[in-house]
Amino acid sequence: SSLNYTARTSLSYISEKIHQNDTGGDVAIGVYDGCDALILEQEYNQAAYRTYIYVYENELKELFAKKEAEFPASTGKTILSVEDFSMDMVKDGVFRFSCTDSDGQTASTVVGVHSSH
């Protein structure tokens, strides 16, 4: 049941965040403070912001900040504890995410982005 909670919850969370931000093709995988990160870019009040979702010390974290702001990865809000979490772009606009729980069981999902620049 921990796989159902940890892996599926984290994968559902990622999928939902992508769908919420799937407006201008501003979904990418990159690096934030040395961590692989899902980067979602939005504009609010004529300023660019980014949401970073990444793993830091076995915790899936989220950080929302102005595009040019720099904070240590440790300051992100913890979403869930995970043993491992990986992300990669399968092809343009299609991302694969995998989560491994503390029992070593892995679940994965593929998410497509509908918008583009």
N, C-alpha and C positions, 0 to 999 in steps of 0.2 A: 504494500500500500504506500510505502514511502516513495516508490518510483511514480506511482500515480500522482502523489501530491507534489513532490519536488520537481521531477522532470516535466510532467505535463503542465503543471502550473507555470513554470518558468517559460516553457515553449508557448503556452497560450498567452502569457503576458507579452512576450516578444511579438507574436503575431498581431495582437491587438494594437500595440504601440505602432507597428509598421502601418497597419490599416488606418489608424487615426491620423498618421502623418503622410499618407499617400496622396499628396495634393500637387506637388510640383517636381516629383522625381528626386527629392532631396533625401534619399535613403542610401546610405553607403556603409561599407565596412572599412575601417581604418584603425588607427592606433591613438589611444588617449593615455598619456602619462605612462607609456611603456606597455599598456594592456591592449590586446585586440578589442575593438569596440564597434558596436553598431552605432552609427551616427545619423541622427535625424535632425534635419535643419528646418527651422520655422522662422517666420518673421512676425513680430509683435510690435505694434507702435513704431513702425519704420526702423526697427533694429533687428539684426539677425541673432537668433539664439540656436543653440544646439542641445539636444538630449543625447547623452552618451550612455550606452548600456554595455557593461563589461564585467569581467570577473577580476576581483582583487582579493587575494588571500582566501580563496575558496568561498567567496561570497559574490553572488550576482548583484551588481550595483547599478544605480541610475544616478546621473548627475545632469541637471538642467542649468545652463549658464549662457551668458552672452558669448557669441562666437569667438571673440578675441580674448575672453577671460581664461585664465589658467589656474586650476586648483589641483592639489594632489589627488590621485585616484582614491586615496583612503577617505576623502570627504564625501564621496557619493553615498546615497541612501541605500541601505541593504534591502534587497528584495527577498532573496532566499539564500540559504547555504547550499553549495553544490560541491561535488568532488571535482568535476570538470565541466567545462562548457566551451563548445567550439562553434565557430561561425565561418562560413565562406560563401562566396558568390559562385553559384553554379554556372550561371550565364548572366548576361546583362538583364538586370531587373528580377533575378530569381536567386534567393538566398536559402542556404541550408543551415539549420541550427541543431546541435546535438547537446544533450545534457546527460551527465552521469551522476547518479546519486551516491550516497555514502556506502551503499551495498554493492557498488560497481555495476549496477544495471543502467543501460543507456537507452534513451528514447530520442528520436529526432523528428524534425518537421521541415518542410520546404514551404517558403512563403514567396509569392510573386508580388511585385510592385506594378500597379496598373498605370500610374502616371509617369511622365518623363519630362525632361527639361525642354 
